[in-house]
Amino acid sequence: MAHVLGTSQTMYARYERGANELPIHHLLTLCDLYQVSADYILGRTNEK
């Protein structure tokens, strides 16, 4: 996943642990990859 986001594995692990906030451009990449809304990824809705 780090490769897909264009970041290091260390930085991606920090995002997963909550040590660093995920940048918006990474969030948008994940939305496109999984074809879901940002609200879905952020847990704000159950609607994809």
C-alpha positions in Angstrom: 0.0 0.0 0.0 2.9 2.3 0.7 4.0 2.0 -2.9 0.5 2.8 -4.2 0.4 5.9 -2.1 4.0 6.9 -3.1 5.3 6.9 0.5 7.6 4.8 2.6 6.5 1.7 4.5 7.6 3.4 7.7 5.4 6.4 7.0 2.5 4.2 6.0 2.8 2.3 9.3 2.7 5.6 11.1 -0.6 6.4 9.4 -2.0 3.0 10.4 -0.9 3.5 14.0 -2.3 7.0 14.1 1.1 8.5 14.8 0.7 10.7 11.7 -2.4 12.0 9.9 -3.1 10.7 6.4 -2.7 13.5 3.9 -5.7 14.4 1.9 -4.1 13.4 -1.4 -3.5 9.9 0.1 -7.1 9.7 1.2 -8.3 10.6 -2.3 -6.0 7.9 -3.8 -7.6 5.3 -1.4 -11.1 6.5 -2.4 -10.3 6.0 -6.0 -8.5 2.6 -5.4 -11.4 1.1 -3.4 -14.2 3.1 -5.2 -15.7 4.4 -2.0 -16.3 7.8 -0.5 -13.9 9.5 1.9 -16.7 9.4 4.5 -16.8 5.6 4.2 -13.0 5.3 4.7 -13.2 7.7 7.6 -15.9 5.7 9.2 -18.5 8.5 9.1 -21.0 6.4 7.0 -21.7 2.8 6.1 -22.7 3.9 2.5 -19.9 3.3 0.1 
